[in-house]
């Protein structure tokens, strides 16, 4: 099946009804995967000084490329503003959207798209200047607040302030970079987005230590990769690639020991790595698809630490994104 060109919003339902397994075949024929990325969120997806895309979401695209091609560099990135990201996926311009995008019922029911699985549990917060001496979101009544267009953050802001009888003036921008710059230049009293992005973008401000994140979280923001509806094989590949990263961490399979682990006598590890199971072949991949992923990218915890956690300049705690066995919410269904 030939690659789809541009598909308008009204045609999403037709795309959702398309049968089968076209996406993987198109990717193989093209020779690389097309990933929707942010326009630059430190720790999640951002080109480095050499133009190489790096980050937690970028690693997921690299994992997909590793599973399909045994080469994590066979991924290409399309930087997308919040208001454009879902349209790009609907139109077939990208194969997967791996770009801090919240799972919600309206997005899944009305736009011909499917959320695969949660790779980051987040929530919306507010960044303010320490000199303002604010203690709570409720102290922002009457404030001017910067937010990105086309996001759940914009809707959550309106809901929260209406519910609590607070007044505010909103200033919207087309990209997170514009929002951060406007806040840094004094266009608004507060900047609101997901807590993880506040932590990373604070580092880009002219004087990061002069700013703080208020303690309240006003929403649930489950983030993860999206695909178009109508291709169950591709949906399964994307979803189970994320679960493979999580399961590898659960079972102690790392980038350093994955080849040694293929000789493990643990039945769970043998199934995960394709020694005693052919899940990869059932997905249209190779039997050793998880070995490829972990060898090239590492497991979920290694990617988190490298990009967002203790091994990064951001230093975010795992929090809810810790494994379920360690008090967190990250959990892989069984590879059985």
C-alpha positions in Angstrom: 0.0 0.0 0.0 1.5 3.3 -1.0 2.3 5.9 1.7 -0.5 8.2 2.5 0.0 11.9 1.5 -1.7 14.7 3.5 -5.0 13.7 5.1 -7.3 16.4 6.5 -9.0 16.1 9.9 -12.3 15.2 8.2 -10.6 12.2 6.5 -9.2 10.7 9.8 -12.2 8.4 10.1 -11.5 6.9 6.7 -7.9 6.3 7.6 -9.0 4.7 10.9 -11.0 2.1 8.9 -8.0 1.2 6.7 -7.1 -2.5 7.2 -4.0 -4.0 8.4 -0.2 -3.8 8.4 0.7 -1.0 6.0 2.8 1.1 8.3 5.6 -1.5 9.0 5.8 -2.3 5.3 6.1 1.4 4.4 8.8 1.9 7.0 10.8 -1.1 5.7 10.5 0.1 2.1 11.5 3.7 3.1 14.5 2.5 5.1 13.8 4.5 8.2 11.0 5.4 10.7 9.5 8.9 10.8 9.0 10.2 14.4 7.1 13.3 15.5 9.3 15.1 18.0 9.0 18.3 20.0 10.6 21.6 18.8 13.1 21.2 21.7 12.3 20.0 25.2 15.5 19.3 27.1 15.7 15.7 28.3 12.8 14.5 26.1 13.7 15.4 22.5 16.1 18.0 21.4 19.0 18.2 18.9 22.4 18.6 20.5 25.2 20.9 19.2 26.0 18.5 16.4 22.3 18.3 15.3 21.8 14.8 16.7 18.4 14.3 18.4 18.7 13.1 22.0 16.2 12.5 24.8 13.8 10.2 26.5 11.2 10.4 23.7 14.0 10.2 21.1 15.2 7.0 22.7 11.8 5.5 22.2 12.1 6.2 18.4 15.6 4.8 18.5 14.2 1.6 20.1 11.6 1.2 17.4 14.3 1.6 14.7 16.5 -0.9 16.6 13.6 -3.4 16.7 12.9 -3.0 13.0 16.3 -2.5 11.4 18.8 -3.5 14.2 20.0 0.1 13.8 18.8 2.9 16.2 20.0 5.6 13.8 17.4 4.7 11.2 15.0 7.1 12.8 14.2 10.6 11.4 12.6 13.3 13.5 10.0 15.9 12.5 9.9 18.8 15.1 6.3 19.7 15.7 4.5 22.5 17.6 1.8 21.3 20.0 -1.0 22.6 17.7 0.4 20.7 14.7 1.5 17.4 16.2 -1.8 15.4 15.9 -2.5 16.8 12.5 0.9 15.5 11.3 0.1 12.0 12.5 -3.4 12.0 11.1 -2.0 13.1 7.7 0.6 10.3 7.5 3.5 12.7 7.7 5.0 10.7 10.6 4.7 7.0 11.7 4.5 7.6 15.4 4.2 10.6 17.7 6.6 10.3 20.5 6.4 13.8 21.9 5.0 14.5 25.5 1.4 14.2 24.3 -1.3 13.6 26.9 -3.8 10.7 26.6 -7.4 11.9 26.7 -10.7 10.5 25.6 -11.5 13.3 23.2 -8.2 12.8 21.4 -8.7 9.1 21.1 -12.3 9.1 20.1 -12.5 12.1 17.7 -9.2 12.3 15.8 -8.6 8.8 14.3 -5.6 8.3 16.6 -4.8 5.7 19.3 -2.7 6.1 22.4 -0.4 3.0 22.9 0.9 3.1 26.5 2.1 5.5 29.2 5.8 6.1 29.2 5.7 9.1 31.6 3.2 9.9 34.4 3.1 13.7 34.6 0.9 16.5 35.8 0.5 20.3 35.2 2.2 22.9 37.3 3.2 26.5 37.4 6.6 28.2 37.2 6.8 31.6 39.0 9.5 34.1 40.1 10.7 33.6 43.6 10.7 37.4 44.1 6.8 37.4 43.8 6.7 35.4 47.1 3.8 33.2 45.9 3.0 30.1 47.9 0.1 28.5 46.0 -1.6 28.5 42.6 -4.5 30.3 44.3 -2.1 33.3 44.8 -2.1 33.7 41.0 -5.6 35.2 40.9 -5.5 38.2 38.6 -2.2 37.1 37.1 -1.1 36.9 33.5 -0.2 33.3 32.6 1.7 32.0 29.5 0.6 28.7 28.0 1.1 26.8 24.7 -1.7 26.6 22.2 -3.3 23.3 21.3 -2.5 21.6 24.6 -4.5 20.1 27.5 -2.6 22.6 29.6 -4.6 25.4 28.1 -7.9 23.6 28.9 -6.8 22.6 32.4 -5.8 26.2 33.2 -9.3 27.4 32.4 -11.0 24.6 34.3 -8.9 25.1 37.5 -9.3 28.9 37.6 -13.0 28.7 36.9 -13.6 25.9 39.5 -11.8 27.9 42.2 -13.3 31.3 41.3 -10.0 32.8 40.3 -9.4 35.4 37.5 -6.5 35.4 35.1 -5.3 36.7 31.7 -4.0 34.1 29.3 -1.2 34.7 26.7 -0.9 31.8 24.3 2.0 30.9 21.9 2.5 28.4 19.2 5.5 26.6 20.7 6.9 25.8 24.1 10.0 27.8 23.2 8.0 30.9 22.6 6.1 30.4 25.9 9.4 30.0 27.9 10.9 33.1 26.2 7.8 35.2 26.8 7.8 34.3 30.5 11.6 34.9 30.8 11.1 38.3 29.2 8.4 39.3 31.7 5.4 39.0 29.4 3.6 37.0 32.1 3.6 36.3 35.8 3.6 32.6 35.5 4.3 29.8 33.0 2.2 26.7 33.0 2.9 23.3 31.4 3.7 19.7 32.6 5.9 19.5 35.7 8.6 17.7 33.8 8.8 20.4 31.2 8.9 23.1 33.8 11.9 21.4 35.5 13.7 21.1 32.2 12.8 24.5 30.7 13.7 26.3 33.9 17.3 25.5 33.1 17.1 27.5 29.9 16.0 30.7 31.6 18.5 33.6 31.9 18.6 33.2 35.7 17.2 29.7 36.6 17.7 30.1 40.4 15.4 33.1 40.4 12.4 30.9 39.6 10.5 28.1 41.3 7.7 25.6 40.6 4.7 25.9 42.8 3.8 22.8 44.8 0.4 22.0 43.4 -0.3 19.7 40.5 -3.6 20.5 38.9 -4.1 17.7 36.4 -3.2 14.2 35.3 -1.0 14.1 32.2 -0.3 10.5 31.2 2.2 10.8 28.3 3.2 8.3 25.7 3.5 7.5 22.0 0.5 7.8 19.6 -0.3 6.1 16.3 -3.0 6.2 13.7 -6.0 3.9 14.1 -6.6 1.2 11.6 -3.2 -0.7 11.7 -3.3 -3.1 14.6 0.1 -4.6 13.8 1.8 -1.2 14.1 -0.1 -0.4 17.3 1.1 -3.6 18.8 4.7 -3.0 17.8 4.7 0.5 19.3 2.9 -0.6 22.5 5.0 -3.7 23.2 8.3 -1.9 22.4 7.5 0.3 25.4 6.6 -2.7 27.5 9.8 -4.4 26.4 11.8 -1.5 27.8 10.0 -1.7 31.1 10.1 -5.5 31.4 13.8 -5.4 30.7 14.4 -3.1 33.7 12.1 -5.3 35.8 14.1 -8.4 35.0 17.6 -6.7 35.3 18.4 -6.9 31.5 20.7 -4.0 30.7 22.6 -2.7 27.7 25.7 -4.2 29.3 24.5 -7.7 30.0 21.8 -8.4 27.4 23.9 -10.8 25.4 24.8 -12.7 28.6 21.2 -12.7 29.6 20.2 -14.6 26.4 21.8 -17.6 28.2 19.8 -17.1 31.4 17.7 -20.0 32.7 15.0 -17.6 34.0 11.9 -18.5 31.9 10.6 -14.9 32.0 13.9 -13.6 30.6 14.0 -16.4 28.0 10.6 -15.4 26.8 11.4 -11.7 26.7 14.6 -12.1 24.7 13.0 -14.6 22.3 15.0 -17.6 23.4 11.8 -19.5 24.3 9.2 -17.5 22.5 8.5 -16.0 19.0 6.6 -12.9 19.9 8.8 -10.8 17.7 8.0 -12.9 14.6 4.3 -12.6 15.5 4.7 -8.9 15.4 6.3 -9.0 12.0 9.8 -8.4 13.5 12.6 -10.8 14.3 12.7 -13.3 17.2 15.5 -11.2 18.9 13.7 -7.8 18.6 14.0 -7.1 22.3 17.7 -8.0 22.3 18.2 -5.5 19.5 16.3 -2.8 21.5 18.2 -3.3 24.8 21.6 -3.7 23.1 21.2 -0.4 21.3 19.2 1.7 23.7 19.2 0.1 27.1 16.1 -0.5 29.3 13.5 2.0 30.5 15.5 2.9 33.6 18.7 3.4 31.7 17.0 5.7 29.3 15.3 7.7 32.1 18.5 8.1 34.1 20.5 9.1 31.1 18.1 11.7 29.8 16.0 12.9 32.8 17.3 11.4 36.0 20.5 11.1 38.1 22.7 10.7 35.0 21.5 14.0 33.4 21.8 17.7 34.2 18.1 17.8 34.9 18.1 15.3 37.8 14.3 14.5 37.9 13.4 11.9 40.5 11.7 8.8 39.2 8.6 9.4 41.4 5.5 7.8 39.8 7.7 6.6 37.0 9.6 4.2 39.2 8.8 0.5 38.6 5.8 -0.9 40.4 8.1 -3.2 42.4 9.7 -0.1 43.9 6.6 1.9 44.7 6.0 3.5 41.3 3.4 3.0 38.5 5.5 1.7 35.7 4.4 -1.8 34.9 4.7 -4.2 31.9 2.1 -6.8 31.2 3.6 -10.3 31.1 5.6 -11.5 28.2 3.8 -14.9 28.2 
